[in-house]
Structure formats: C-alpha cells, structure tokens
Amino acid sequence: MAKVYKKTSGNESIALYLGKRDFVDHVESVDIVDGVIKVDPAELEGRKVWVYLACAFRYGSDDLDVIGLSFRKDIWVKRIQIYPVVGTNPANTPMQEALLKKCGDQGHPFTFTIDTNLPCSVGLQPAPEDAGKSCGVDYEVKAYIAKEADDPDEKISKKDTCRLIIRKIQFAPGKVGAGPKADISKNFMMSDKPVHLEASIEKELYFHGDPIPVHVKINNETTKVVKKIKITVEQTTEVLLYQSDKYSKTVLTEEFAEEIKGESTLEKTFTVIPLLSNNKEKRGLAVDGRLKDEDTNLASTTIIRPGMDKGMQGIMVSYKIKVNLLVSSGGLLGGLTASDVGVEVPLVLMSPKPADVPVE
C-alpha cells in the first residue's frame, strides 16, 4: 500500500483510514469502498459511531453557511453503525487488514458497495473570481459521533466528525473500436458541382493529452476556392439535476491556411490536442473530479450501460470534433461571399487505467 489517507476528528475520538481515494467504475460494477475507523470509546458518552458514504451534487464552498450561499443535494447515501458493533461484518479485505495493522485493537472495518447507476466524480470549473467554490458531483466518506444515525433534531458538532472526499472514476476500456467518419457534399449557387468533405479519426477513444490525428479529404469540384480549414473540439455538458440543462463549450480551435483551388483535391492529416491548461478561464467547463488542489483533466466522456437511468448521472459529458471549410467565391467579392462546409465526428476522451498498486 503506497499511502494511507487519514482524517482525525477534532476531539481525537475517531479517525478515518482509507488506503486509496480513487474507486473505479467498471460500468458493470464499481470497486468497493473499504476502510477502517479507529474509535476511542472513552469520549463517546453513551453515543454511537457511524460512517456514511454520500454521492452529492454540490455548489459553493464548505465554509459558507446555509442561507442560500451554499447548496448541496444528496443523490445517494448509505450509513453503517461502526460502534458498538452490530451484526456480523463481511470478511476483511486485504486493504482493511493492512489498515487494521496501523490502527491496532481500536480499529473497526467498514465496506460500502456503490450502485452502478451513480455518476462519476465531475466538477464544473468556476470562474477565476470564484476559485474557492466547487460545483459538481462528489463522493464523501464521513465518520461521526451521534445518538442516532440520521436524526434531523440532533446537532452534530464538527469536532465529532472526520471526512475524506473520494472519487468514482472511469478508465478507458481495454478494447477500442474503429474511429468514426463523416462526410458531406455541398452545392453552391451558380455552381452545378459540389465541394465534398470527409473527416475521420483513427480510433473512437483517445487519452487526455494525447495527439489526435484528424484525417481530412477534400474534393473541390467547383470553381470556388477553399481558403482555410478550421478544426474545433467541443465539449457538451448535460446537467440532469432537476431538469435537463445542456450546453457546449469549445475547448480547442485551430485554423490551417490550406488553399484548395477549384477542381482540385486535398488529403491531409491535422493533429490537435485539447487540454484543460488552455481553458483555465472558461467558467462552467466540465473537469474530472479533483482532490484538494491536484491537477486534473477535462472531464472524461461519460460511459453508461444500456438501459441505465440518465437522470441519476447528475452531469453527463460528451465531445465532438468539428471540421469546417471556409469556401470563397474568388474575385473581388470573394471574402464577402464566403460560406462554410462542415462535418462533425464524435470523440471519446478518457484516462488510461493505471497499474494496480499492491497492498502490503
């Protein structure tokens, strides 16, 4: 085990231990969340120790009060009583055995199973002036001391709690299909022949930060001139919290000065790399869920099982590559009478699955 994540309550009566903070959604199943709570019974004063795992849509920062400045909606919550122990626990995982060695006799294991229809951790990038705020879907493991698991009339002091934010993430599948292709033929006024445009990518999925070769074929059968080629990558985000709210952000725009005269052709590959580092100022851009101030990526494409309830996803993300030709009529008015020919192909952006870290 490379690292142990630990949070202790303000009164030091309980401590939360996790061996990792990234839990993988394999589409058909999700990694179990297995950890340990260390409990010092001396300070409990007859109360119990609980742990919950919650998936929530959040807006605002944790230090804001609840007068409309901060918003949180729990999408899914599970609770377990840790102390006193009730019932029988499942067999300890290798991760829990390793954590129990660090906790000693006061350690109590817990295990959560995350539903497969829940969203992955994803955030919406705040504006620069809102840098302290968070907006998006996150997962929280929280241990707390209370008389009851969830009594709205019981006030739980912050010193009786400890919590860690975790991530539910998807990695690229092992098998990747062939890349998509799109084409169009467009006719213009005063011309009986079209401009034909075809765009394709080699495979359907690319990793964050990898170059994406976009193959472009142009057959200009007209007397017009193609002045340049513009390639954009567009992120579409659907926020499904209450009602579907769909919007798009351009995460890359590149123009290539390729002139294709009338009755000529071009076949060429152009390489683009959409990066979050080039989009730091764009408010509302979807990014992969982050822990503290760690660097992250543009949000990965949302992969869902057939028949899965989209409404449970919270935020869904997809991408497309758009290829546009600026076609000019030529002559004195060529620039004023230019028009576009365009196609778009879907793009899947994800992170590669890392090597497994052994548990010691």
GUTORDREN-16437 format. One line per field, with one value per residue (C-alpha): x negated, y negated, z negated; residue in three letters. Coordinates in nm, 4 decimals, always signed. Last residue first. Layout:
GUTORDREN-16437
east: X_...
north: Y_...
up: Z_...
res: ALA_...
//
This chain:
GUTORDREN-16437
east: -0.1320_+0.1380_+0.0039_+0.0766_+0.2501_+0.1123_+0.3103_+0.6160_+0.5800_+0.7756_+1.0705_+1.1771_+1.4351_+1.4806_+1.7863_+1.7430_+1.8573_+1.8938_+1.8739_+1.8881_+1.8894_+1.9563_+1.7584_+1.9374_+1.7613_+1.4132_+1.4544_+1.6044_+1.3144_+1.2702_+1.2972_+1.6250_+1.4709_+1.5153_+1.4178_+1.4025_+1.5195_+1.4167_+1.5950_+1.4668_+1.7190_+1.7192_+1.9514_+2.0170_+2.3060_+2.3695_+2.6072_+2.5988_+2.9177_+3.1385_+2.9616_+3.1253_+2.9192_+3.0865_+2.7644_+2.4697_+2.3239_+1.9909_+1.9485_+1.6596_+1.3818_+1.3905_+1.1006_+0.8126_+0.6990_+0.4225_+0.4414_+0.5690_+0.7848_+0.8957_+1.0332_+1.3332_+1.2660_+1.3447_+1.6623_+1.6280_+1.8710_+1.6411_+1.3686_+1.0542_+0.8388_+0.9046_+0.5557_+0.4405_+0.7517_+0.6048_+0.7424_+0.4556_+0.4919_+0.3099_+0.4040_+0.3901_+0.4088_+0.5938_+0.6511_+0.8280_+0.8599_+1.1336_+1.1356_+0.8445_+0.7700_+0.5873_+0.4731_+0.4211_+0.4967_+0.7139_+0.7190_+0.9924_+0.9907_+1.2099_+1.5284_+1.8018_+2.1490_+2.4699_+2.7468_+2.9750_+3.2016_+3.4286_+3.3687_+3.0143_+2.9527_+2.6698_+2.5799_+2.2355_+2.1178_+1.7450_+1.6460_+1.3225_+1.2684_+1.0930_+1.0889_+0.9666_+0.8765_+0.9362_+1.1320_+1.1612_+1.4677_+1.4753_+1.6477_+1.5335_+1.3444_+1.2667_+1.1492_+1.0258_+0.9376_+0.7758_+0.7802_+0.4810_+0.5480_+0.2332_+0.2611_+0.3193_+0.6254_+0.6407_+0.8121_+1.1148_+1.3028_+0.9977_+0.8254_+1.0194_+1.2273_+1.3269_+1.4769_+1.5602_+1.7066_+1.7475_+2.0281_+2.0958_+2.3695_+2.2387_+2.4194_+2.5431_+2.3424_+2.3653_+2.2450_+2.1324_+2.0890_+1.8816_+1.8433_+1.6111_+1.5849_+1.2762_+1.2582_+1.3314_+1.1206_+1.0944_+0.9353_+1.1883_+1.0686_+1.0878_+1.3932_+1.3801_+1.5592_+1.3559_+1.3101_+1.3539_+1.2472_+1.4315_+1.3974_+1.6722_+1.7238_+1.5297_+1.7744_+2.0551_+2.3591_+2.6935_+2.9697_+3.3132_+3.2668_+3.1874_+2.9809_+2.7769_+2.8873_+2.7026_+2.4152_+2.0411_+1.9325_+1.7395_+1.7718_+1.6876_+1.7737_+1.8357_+1.8539_+2.0735_+2.0293_+1.9666_+1.6855_+1.6094_+1.2755_+1.1771_+1.4903_+1.3081_+1.1351_+1.4748_+1.5562_+1.4847_+1.7741_+1.6758_+1.7036_+1.6956_+1.8702_+2.2464_+2.4469_+2.6070_+2.3535_+2.4518_+2.1556_+2.0852_+1.9624_+1.7353_+1.6400_+1.3583_+1.3271_+0.9862_+0.9409_+0.7231_+0.4439_+0.4963_+0.1887_+0.2290_+0.6001_+0.5122_+0.3271_+0.6096_+0.8572_+0.6741_+0.6509_+1.0312_+1.1876_+1.4566_+1.8069_+1.9194_+2.1574_+2.4396_+2.3912_+2.0590_+2.0895_+1.9502_+1.9428_+2.3074_+2.3264_+2.4898_+2.5584_+2.6478_+2.7420_+2.8151_+2.7609_+2.8291_+2.5923_+2.6136_+2.4090_+2.4846_+2.8580_+2.8564_+2.6886_+2.3486_+2.0367_+1.7251_+1.7786_+1.7608_+2.0444_+2.2354_+2.2643_+2.4317_+2.3904_+2.2852_+2.2728_+2.0863_+2.1682_+1.9911_+2.1430_+2.0102_+2.2538_+2.3243_+2.3052_+2.0521_+1.8330_+1.5114_+1.3676_+1.4729_+1.1621_+1.2597_+1.0371_+1.2491_+1.1274_+1.1720_+1.3224_+1.5064_+1.5933_+1.4767_+1.7720_+1.9511_+2.0863_+1.9560_+1.6067_+1.6401_+1.3049_+1.2552_+0.9914_+0.9229_+0.6967_+0.5963_+0.8580_+0.8470_+1.0947_+1.0095_+1.2381_+1.2089_+0.9465_+1.1728_+1.1344_+1.1919_+0.8983_+0.8507_+0.6202_+0.5225_+0.2645_+0.0122_-0.1734_+0.0000
north: +0.4633_+0.3961_+0.3873_+0.0814_+0.1801_+0.0159_-0.2828_-0.2583_-0.5128_-0.8379_-0.9232_-1.1287_-0.9784_-1.1766_-1.2020_-1.3267_-1.6596_-1.7924_-2.1397_-2.3444_-2.7145_-3.0243_-3.3102_-3.5860_-3.8819_-3.7336_-3.6529_-3.9877_-4.0959_-3.7514_-3.4188_-3.2684_-3.1729_-2.8470_-2.8391_-2.4693_-2.3370_-2.0303_-1.9707_-1.7216_-1.6029_-1.5506_-1.4138_-1.4820_-1.3831_-1.5515_-1.4253_-1.0683_-0.9548_-1.1106_-0.9018_-0.5871_-0.2960_-0.0887_-0.0266_-0.0887_-0.4372_-0.5913_-0.9623_-1.1148_-1.2258_-1.5766_-1.7933_-1.6942_-1.7362_-1.8956_-1.8457_-2.1351_-1.9374_-1.6153_-1.6690_-1.5416_-1.5381_-1.8732_-2.0172_-2.3760_-2.6042_-2.9069_-2.9113_-3.0780_-2.7639_-2.6540_-2.6057_-2.4043_-2.1854_-2.0419_-1.9527_-1.8221_-1.8572_-1.6935_-1.7563_-1.4759_-1.5603_-1.4766_-1.7704_-1.7915_-2.0204_-2.1484_-2.4951_-2.5866_-2.4289_-2.6765_-2.5417_-2.8031_-2.5850_-2.7143_-2.5687_-2.5880_-2.3807_-2.3526_-2.4949_-2.4818_-2.3348_-2.3499_-2.1191_-2.1695_-1.8689_-1.9303_-1.8843_-1.7508_-1.6488_-1.8845_-1.7892_-1.9000_-1.9144_-1.9642_-2.0877_-2.0272_-2.2655_-2.2280_-2.5128_-2.4621_-2.7586_-2.9370_-2.6736_-2.8373_-2.8333_-2.6972_-2.3844_-2.0214_-2.0714_-1.7240_-1.7483_-1.4652_-1.5313_-1.2931_-1.4219_-1.2993_-1.3350_-1.3991_-1.2532_-1.4856_-1.3010_-0.9552_-0.8929_-0.6803_-0.6082_-0.5201_-0.6513_-0.9792_-1.0810_-1.3807_-1.3867_-1.6995_-1.7178_-2.0573_-2.0322_-2.0712_-2.2670_-2.6043_-2.9386_-2.8865_-2.6359_-2.2613_-2.0818_-1.7209_-1.5892_-1.3307_-1.1757_-0.9082_-0.7405_-0.5617_-0.1877_-0.0367_-0.0325_+0.2751_+0.2380_-0.0174_-0.3695_-0.4482_-0.5550_-0.7386_-0.7486_-0.9872_-1.0238_-1.3185_-1.2385_-1.3105_-1.3482_-1.4314_-1.4900_-1.8186_-1.9443_-1.9133_-1.7056_-1.8710_-1.6165_-1.7310_-1.5963_-1.2498_-1.0453_-0.7651_-0.8279_-0.9192_-1.0736_-1.0507_-1.0916_-0.9264_-1.0756_-0.9310_-1.1876_-1.1456_-1.4350_-1.5690_-1.9283_-2.2818_-2.3929_-2.7373_-2.8789_-2.9916_-3.2029_-3.5090_-3.2861_-3.1496_-2.8025_-2.4835_-2.2397_-1.9238_-1.5518_-1.2453_-0.9605_-0.9327_-0.6568_-0.3702_-0.1105_-0.1435_-0.1848_+0.1014_-0.0176_+0.1674_+0.0896_+0.2081_+0.1232_+0.0351_-0.0080_+0.3037_+0.1606_-0.1159_-0.0634_+0.3151_+0.2570_+0.0630_+0.3600_+0.5988_+0.3486_+0.3374_+0.7181_+0.7225_+0.8194_+1.0851_+0.9412_+0.7900_+0.9599_+0.7901_+0.4725_+0.3310_+0.0514_-0.1235_-0.1211_-0.1762_-0.1937_-0.4596_-0.4788_-0.7954_-0.8677_-1.1861_-1.4206_-1.7787_-2.0514_-2.4284_-2.7067_-3.0763_-3.0338_-3.0881_-2.7593_-2.8798_-2.9041_-2.7234_-2.4204_-2.6144_-2.6563_-2.4171_-2.0458_-1.7481_-1.4617_-1.0983_-1.0023_-0.7354_-0.7222_-0.6195_-0.5917_-0.5964_-0.5722_-0.7899_-0.6847_-0.9497_-0.8824_-1.0207_-0.6996_-0.4809_-0.5674_-0.4528_-0.3931_-0.3684_-0.1408_-0.1396_+0.0411_-0.1350_+0.1450_+0.1003_+0.0471_+0.2986_+0.3367_-0.0062_+0.0680_-0.2321_-0.2639_-0.3944_-0.6639_-0.7674_-0.4858_-0.3013_-0.4735_-0.5489_-0.7588_-0.8595_-0.8842_-1.0269_-1.2876_-1.5737_-1.7497_-1.4260_-1.2562_-1.2137_-0.9520_-0.8555_-0.5768_-0.5618_-0.3148_+0.0000
up: -0.1713_+0.0845_+0.4413_+0.6590_+0.9837_+1.2988_+1.4166_+1.6463_+1.9240_+1.8868_+2.1122_+2.4154_+2.6564_+2.9779_+3.2040_+3.5626_+3.7102_+4.0637_+4.2176_+4.5370_+4.4651_+4.6744_+4.8272_+5.0178_+4.8605_+4.8887_+5.2570_+5.3531_+5.5758_+5.7337_+5.5556_+5.4409_+5.1066_+4.9159_+4.5484_+4.4667_+4.1293_+3.9304_+3.5989_+3.3423_+3.0845_+2.7104_+2.4404_+2.0710_+1.8448_+1.5079_+1.2391_+1.3706_+1.1998_+1.4706_+1.7337_+1.5945_+1.7294_+2.0015_+2.1914_+1.9574_+1.9340_+2.0365_+1.9593_+2.1551_+1.9244_+1.7850_+1.9000_+1.6864_+1.3255_+1.1248_+0.7517_+0.5432_+0.2998_+0.4717_+0.8199_+1.0129_+1.3875_+1.5478_+1.7039_+1.8295_+1.6473_+1.6437_+1.9044_+1.7690_+1.7400_+2.0991_+2.2463_+1.9435_+1.9818_+2.2999_+2.6454_+2.8625_+3.2426_+3.5343_+3.8989_+4.1560_+4.5274_+4.8474_+5.0812_+5.4159_+5.7187_+5.9497_+5.7953_+5.5726_+5.2388_+5.0146_+4.6770_+4.4071_+4.1048_+3.8224_+3.4719_+3.2091_+2.8907_+2.5790_+2.7330_+2.4699_+2.5159_+2.3141_+2.1991_+1.8996_+1.8429_+1.5487_+1.1785_+1.1503_+1.5107_+1.6069_+1.9641_+2.0784_+2.4398_+2.5015_+2.8462_+3.0336_+3.3243_+3.6587_+3.9125_+4.2686_+4.4883_+4.8194_+5.0144_+5.3569_+5.5832_+5.9390_+5.8097_+5.7962_+5.4693_+5.3383_+4.9784_+4.7571_+4.3913_+4.1418_+3.7837_+3.5825_+3.2070_+3.0014_+2.6489_+2.3545_+2.2214_+2.3764_+2.7101_+2.7994_+3.1245_+3.3312_+3.6462_+3.6759_+3.9777_+4.1890_+4.5416_+4.7397_+5.0932_+5.2581_+5.5093_+5.8849_+6.0627_+5.9483_+5.9597_+5.6055_+5.4079_+5.3630_+5.0540_+5.0297_+4.6763_+4.4949_+4.1510_+4.0135_+3.6735_+3.5414_+3.5074_+3.1686_+2.8537_+2.6333_+2.2904_+2.1693_+2.0804_+1.7133_+1.5163_+1.1863_+0.8526_+0.6432_+0.2675_+0.0314_-0.3237_-0.6472_-1.0223_-1.2690_-1.6420_-1.6431_-1.3799_-1.6361_-1.5466_-1.6166_-1.6700_-1.5525_-1.1983_-1.3417_-1.0974_-1.2505_-1.6084_-1.9281_-1.7347_-1.6717_-1.3085_-1.0271_-0.6778_-0.3368_-0.0688_+0.3033_+0.5484_+0.8273_+0.9411_+0.8278_+0.6033_+0.4723_+0.3648_+0.7172_+0.7601_+0.9020_+1.1603_+1.2768_+1.1517_+1.3493_+1.3314_+1.1492_+1.2141_+0.9915_+1.1706_+1.1647_+0.9924_+1.1858_+1.0713_+0.7055_+0.4715_+0.2307_-0.1081_-0.3499_-0.7090_-0.9356_-1.3080_-1.4523_-1.8290_-1.8611_-1.6454_-1.3926_-1.1694_-1.1498_-1.0900_-0.7721_-0.6191_-0.7057_-0.5615_-0.2275_-0.2149_-0.2542_-0.5840_-0.5803_-0.5941_-0.9254_-1.1629_-1.3483_-1.5490_-1.6689_-1.9238_-1.7304_-1.3484_-1.2568_-0.8767_-0.6579_-0.2805_-0.0877_+0.2769_+0.4756_+0.1816_+0.2830_+0.1684_+0.1987_+0.0412_+0.0409_-0.0100_-0.3832_-0.4699_-0.5836_-0.3710_-0.4950_-0.2717_+0.0530_+0.3022_+0.5263_+0.4595_+0.6203_+0.3784_+0.3524_-0.0141_-0.2090_-0.5770_-0.8940_-1.2392_-1.5942_-1.8851_-2.1877_-2.5529_-2.6485_-2.3409_-2.4906_-2.6407_-2.3454_-2.1391_-1.7879_-1.4840_-1.1686_-0.8871_-0.5110_-0.2151_+0.0665_+0.3104_+0.6694_+0.9055_+1.1290_+1.4853_+1.5945_+1.4489_+1.2160_+1.0413_+0.6897_+0.6380_+0.2783_+0.1643_-0.1523_-0.3655_-0.7392_-0.9401_-1.2971_-1.5979_-1.9487_-1.8534_-1.9712_-1.6365_-1.4451_-1.2733_-0.8969_-0.7448_-0.3902_-0.3837_-0.1002_+0.1234_+0.0000
res: GLU_VAL_PRO_VAL_ASP_ALA_PRO_LYS_PRO_SER_MET_LEU_VAL_LEU_PRO_VAL_GLU_VAL_GLY_VAL_ASP_SER_ALA_THR_LEU_GLY_GLY_LEU_LEU_GLY_GLY_SER_SER_VAL_LEU_LEU_ASN_VAL_LYS_ILE_LYS_TYR_SER_VAL_MET_ILE_GLY_GLN_MET_GLY_LYS_ASP_MET_GLY_PRO_ARG_ILE_ILE_THR_THR_SER_ALA_LEU_ASN_THR_ASP_GLU_ASP_LYS_LEU_ARG_GLY_ASP_VAL_ALA_LEU_GLY_ARG_LYS_GLU_LYS_ASN_ASN_SER_LEU_LEU_PRO_ILE_VAL_THR_PHE_THR_LYS_GLU_LEU_THR_SER_GLU_GLY_LYS_ILE_GLU_GLU_ALA_PHE_GLU_GLU_THR_LEU_VAL_THR_LYS_SER_TYR_LYS_ASP_SER_GLN_TYR_LEU_LEU_VAL_GLU_THR_THR_GLN_GLU_VAL_THR_ILE_LYS_ILE_LYS_LYS_VAL_VAL_LYS_THR_THR_GLU_ASN_ASN_ILE_LYS_VAL_HIS_VAL_PRO_ILE_PRO_ASP_GLY_HIS_PHE_TYR_LEU_GLU_LYS_GLU_ILE_SER_ALA_GLU_LEU_HIS_VAL_PRO_LYS_ASP_SER_MET_MET_PHE_ASN_LYS_SER_ILE_ASP_ALA_LYS_PRO_GLY_ALA_GLY_VAL_LYS_GLY_PRO_ALA_PHE_GLN_ILE_LYS_ARG_ILE_ILE_LEU_ARG_CYS_THR_ASP_LYS_LYS_SER_ILE_LYS_GLU_ASP_PRO_ASP_ASP_ALA_GLU_LYS_ALA_ILE_TYR_ALA_LYS_VAL_GLU_TYR_ASP_VAL_GLY_CYS_SER_LYS_GLY_ALA_ASP_GLU_PRO_ALA_PRO_GLN_LEU_GLY_VAL_SER_CYS_PRO_LEU_ASN_THR_ASP_ILE_THR_PHE_THR_PHE_PRO_HIS_GLY_GLN_ASP_GLY_CYS_LYS_LYS_LEU_LEU_ALA_GLU_GLN_MET_PRO_THR_ASN_ALA_PRO_ASN_THR_GLY_VAL_VAL_PRO_TYR_ILE_GLN_ILE_ARG_LYS_VAL_TRP_ILE_ASP_LYS_ARG_PHE_SER_LEU_GLY_ILE_VAL_ASP_LEU_ASP_ASP_SER_GLY_TYR_ARG_PHE_ALA_CYS_ALA_LEU_TYR_VAL_TRP_VAL_LYS_ARG_GLY_GLU_LEU_GLU_ALA_PRO_ASP_VAL_LYS_ILE_VAL_GLY_ASP_VAL_ILE_ASP_VAL_SER_GLU_VAL_HIS_ASP_VAL_PHE_ASP_ARG_LYS_GLY_LEU_TYR_LEU_ALA_ILE_SER_GLU_ASN_GLY_SER_THR_LYS_LYS_TYR_VAL_LYS_ALA_MET
//
